[in-house]
Amino acid sequence: MKLIWSPWRMKYIRNPKPVEGCIFCSAASEPASPQNLVIAQGVTAFVILNRYPYTSGHLMVVPFEHVPSHEDLTPKCRAEIMELLAQATAVLRQVYQPEGFNIGANLGSASGAGIASHVHFHVVPRWVGDSSFMSTIGEVRVLPEELEVTWQRLRKAW
């Protein structure tokens, strides 16, 4: 699937990327900001926007601990992740009024995980018909707002 390039994507492409390390660990080591896309931080986990969202508001709940699967997390961390998933769903309902959600994790590269070494849970707001002709015929994804705007809206509502 192709993405429509917007100014924020071009900024991301042109900026230097870390050569090594985990993007989640790197983002978690700094205060929440539009630059690292972290929306909220708990005791054992945090909430971050997906840099390549499927829809506006697509975010992830990520443990601070760098482990590949949810079964490697402490019960306390798993419980906090569930609470953050519930809070994320409530905030997304308030801000975007989606008609549904996809919530889940891809465990391991065979399942499609882009970052298989650090487990994370996706929360994707959905609307009836959100797979428009642009996605199905044109193989293009269209997003109505820049990530910084999404971050500001969700951070304010959090």
Sequence and secondary structure as in RCSB ss.txt:
>XXXX:A:sequence
MKLIWSPWRMKYIRNPKPVEGCIFCSAASEPASPQNLVIAQGVTAFVILNRYPYTSGHLMVVPFEHVPSHEDLTP
KCRAEIMELLAQATAVLRQVYQPEGFNIGANLGSASGAGIASHVHFHVVPRWVGDSSFMSTIGEVRVLPEELEVT
WQRLRKAW
>XXXX:A:secstr
 EE   HHHHHHHHS   SSS HHHHHHTS   TTTTEEEE SSEEEEE SS SSTT EEEEESS  SSGGGS H
HHHHHHHHHHHHHHHHHHHHH  SEEEEE   SGGGT SSTTS  EEEEEE TT S HHHHTS EE  SS HHHH
HHHHHHH 
